[in-house]
Amino acid sequence: MIRFLLAASLALGALSATAQETAPDAEPDAVTPDETYGEAPMTLARLDEIIRALDPEAQTNGRAWQLIINDVQVMIITDESADRMRAITPVRKIEEMSQEDITRVLQANFDSALDARYAIAKDVLWSAFIHPLKALEKDEFISGLGQVVNLAQSYGTLYSGGALQYGGGDSGALQRQLIDDLLKKGQEI
C-alpha cells in the first residue's frame, strides 16, 4: 500500500521529494474572526498548526502535507491563489473495481459519504474532501479528514464518511467514533 500511495502521490504531484518538516515560512498578518465565516479566514500557517496537533510528525513543503490518521496516510494539497484545499487518500486502483463497485461508491456519494467523496483521477479511486481554503473552519477541516479516512477504510463494507447519513439512499450503518476522536485532539488549538 505504501508503494501504491507513493506512486499515487507522484502522479498528482502532491509533494516534492525534498519535503520539509517545518511549518510554512511566511507569517500571516494578524487576522480577526470574519463575520462571514465565524472564525478568522484559514491560512496555511493555521492549517499547519491544526495538522500538527493531529500528527506532530506530518511532513510539509509549505503548501502540501502528508500525515497519518488512524494508520491511513492522508495528503493535503492547497492552492491559495484559487482558494482551495484538498485532503485525499488513495483507496484502490480503478482497474481493480467492478461496475458494481463503481455503482456502490456513487450511491455512497449520495447518502453516506457526506462532506468527503469518492473520486476517480489518474486511474485511482480516491477518498477526498475538497473545500474553499479561507472559509474552512477548524472543526469542519478535522471532520473532513475523519470522513476521508472513514471512506477509505469502509470501502467494500459500509462506504461511510461516518458522521451522518441522509435518508432516501442505499447506504447502511455509520462510523462516528473516528471523527469524535479527531475533534477531541483539536480542541486545544
BELBEL-V838045 format. One record per backbone hydrogen bond with DSSP energy under -0.5 kcal/mol. CO is the residue of the C=O (numbers start at 0). NH is the residue of the N-H. If there is no record, write none. Layout:
BEGIN
co=CO nh=NH
co=CO nh=NH
END
This chain:
BEGIN
co=0 nh=4
co=1 nh=5
co=2 nh=6
co=3 nh=7
co=4 nh=8
co=5 nh=9
co=6 nh=10
co=7 nh=11
co=8 nh=12
co=8 nh=13
co=15 nh=18
co=19 nh=59
co=25 nh=27
co=33 nh=37
co=38 nh=33
co=42 nh=46
co=43 nh=47
co=44 nh=48
co=45 nh=49
co=46 nh=50
co=47 nh=51
co=48 nh=52
co=49 nh=53
co=50 nh=54
co=54 nh=57
co=58 nh=65
co=59 nh=19
co=62 nh=77
co=63 nh=60
co=63 nh=61
co=64 nh=75
co=65 nh=58
co=66 nh=73
co=68 nh=71
co=71 nh=68
co=71 nh=73
co=73 nh=66
co=74 nh=87
co=75 nh=64
co=76 nh=85
co=78 nh=82
co=78 nh=83
co=79 nh=82
co=82 nh=132
co=83 nh=78
co=84 nh=130
co=85 nh=76
co=85 nh=87
co=86 nh=128
co=87 nh=74
co=88 nh=126
co=91 nh=124
co=92 nh=95
co=93 nh=96
co=97 nh=101
co=98 nh=102
co=99 nh=103
co=100 nh=104
co=101 nh=105
co=102 nh=106
co=103 nh=107
co=104 nh=108
co=105 nh=109
co=106 nh=109
co=106 nh=110
co=107 nh=111
co=107 nh=112
co=110 nh=165
co=111 nh=160
co=111 nh=161
co=112 nh=115
co=116 nh=127
co=118 nh=125
co=120 nh=123
co=122 nh=93
co=123 nh=120
co=123 nh=125
co=124 nh=90
co=124 nh=91
co=125 nh=118
co=125 nh=127
co=126 nh=88
co=127 nh=116
co=128 nh=86
co=130 nh=84
co=132 nh=135
co=133 nh=41
co=136 nh=140
co=137 nh=141
co=138 nh=142
co=139 nh=143
co=140 nh=144
co=141 nh=145
co=142 nh=146
co=143 nh=147
co=144 nh=148
co=145 nh=149
co=146 nh=150
co=147 nh=151
co=148 nh=152
co=149 nh=153
co=150 nh=154
co=151 nh=154
co=153 nh=156
co=153 nh=158
co=165 nh=168
co=175 nh=179
co=176 nh=180
co=177 nh=181
co=178 nh=182
co=179 nh=183
co=180 nh=184
co=181 nh=185
co=183 nh=186
co=185 nh=188
END
